[in-house]
Amino acid sequence: MNRADEGALAWALADTAGPLLTAEARVSFNMKIGAGELDGAVVDLLTFYGRNGVAIPGDLVVALDAWVAGYAGAPVEAQLRRLVERIPRRTPPTTAGTSSSE
């Protein structure tokens, strides 16, 4: 995952969590992302999601998995995987009128 994709993930996580955050926490996350501290912001946001049992939207699951995969072999990989495993995942809605036989 490149920096632009990491930034997009950080902003998407912050936007999704926004209504659940205090004004102070929202400002803190936005400042961290704006300052380019993307990995720290993502970890902090994931900690928020996990601590509060907030589900990650289905459209962010693939990006989140790609972000964690970028740490494969790094000392922090196991910690990040444990963090992500604590977070519920919201599956994307299925489209009405489609069938699995198509």
C-alpha positions as CSV (number, residue, x, y, z in Angstrom):
1,M,0.0,0.0,0.0
2,N,1.4,3.4,-1.0
3,R,1.2,6.6,1.1
4,A,-1.7,7.9,-0.9
5,D,-3.7,4.7,-0.2
6,E,-2.7,4.8,3.4
7,G,-3.8,8.4,3.7
8,A,-7.2,7.5,2.0
9,L,-7.6,4.6,4.5
10,A,-6.8,6.9,7.5
11,W,-9.3,9.6,6.3
12,A,-12.0,7.0,5.6
13,L,-11.6,5.4,9.1
14,A,-11.7,8.9,10.7
15,D,-14.8,9.9,8.6
16,T,-16.6,6.7,9.5
17,A,-15.7,7.0,13.2
18,G,-16.4,10.7,13.2
19,P,-20.0,10.7,14.5
20,L,-18.9,8.5,17.4
21,L,-15.9,10.6,18.4
22,T,-15.7,13.5,20.8
23,A,-14.8,16.8,19.2
24,E,-11.4,16.6,20.8
25,A,-10.7,13.1,19.5
26,R,-11.8,14.1,16.0
27,V,-9.5,17.1,16.0
28,S,-6.6,14.9,17.3
29,F,-7.1,12.3,14.6
30,N,-7.4,14.9,11.9
31,M,-4.3,16.7,13.0
32,K,-2.3,13.4,13.1
33,I,-3.5,12.5,9.6
34,G,-2.9,16.0,8.3
35,A,0.6,16.0,9.7
36,G,1.4,12.8,7.8
37,E,1.5,10.5,10.8
38,L,-0.6,8.0,8.9
39,D,0.4,4.8,10.5
40,G,0.0,6.2,14.0
41,A,-3.4,7.6,13.1
42,V,-4.6,4.3,11.6
43,V,-3.4,2.4,14.7
44,D,-5.1,4.9,17.0
45,L,-8.3,4.7,15.0
46,L,-8.2,0.9,14.9
47,T,-7.7,1.0,18.7
48,F,-10.9,3.1,19.0
49,Y,-12.9,0.8,16.8
50,G,-11.7,-2.3,18.8
51,R,-12.2,-0.7,22.2
52,N,-15.7,0.4,21.4
53,G,-16.8,-2.6,19.4
54,V,-17.5,-0.4,16.3
55,A,-17.6,-2.4,13.1
56,I,-15.3,-1.5,10.2
57,P,-17.5,-0.9,7.1
58,G,-17.3,-3.6,4.5
59,D,-15.8,-1.3,1.8
60,L,-12.8,-0.6,4.1
61,V,-12.1,-4.2,5.0
62,V,-10.0,-4.9,1.8
63,A,-8.0,-1.7,2.3
64,L,-7.4,-2.5,5.9
65,D,-6.2,-6.0,5.1
66,A,-3.8,-4.6,2.5
67,W,-2.5,-2.1,5.0
68,V,-1.8,-4.9,7.5
69,A,-0.2,-7.0,4.8
70,G,2.3,-4.2,4.2
71,Y,3.8,-5.0,7.6
72,A,4.4,-8.7,6.8
73,G,7.6,-9.8,8.4
74,A,7.9,-6.7,10.5
75,P,8.2,-6.9,14.3
76,V,4.8,-5.1,14.6
77,E,2.9,-7.4,12.3
78,A,1.5,-9.7,15.0
79,Q,0.4,-6.7,17.1
80,L,-1.4,-5.2,14.2
81,R,-3.1,-8.5,13.3
82,R,-4.3,-8.9,16.9
83,L,-5.6,-5.3,16.9
84,V,-7.5,-5.9,13.6
85,E,-8.9,-9.2,14.8
86,R,-10.7,-7.4,17.7
87,I,-12.7,-5.2,15.4
88,P,-16.0,-6.4,14.1
89,R,-16.4,-6.2,10.3
90,R,-19.6,-5.0,8.7
91,T,-20.3,-6.9,5.5
92,P,-21.4,-4.9,2.5
93,P,-25.1,-5.1,1.7
94,T,-26.0,-7.5,-1.1
95,T,-27.6,-6.2,-4.2
96,A,-31.3,-7.0,-4.5
97,G,-32.3,-9.1,-7.4
98,T,-29.0,-10.9,-7.8
99,S,-28.5,-14.6,-7.3
100,S,-25.5,-16.7,-6.6
101,S,-26.2,-18.8,-9.7
102,E,-25.5,-15.9,-12.1
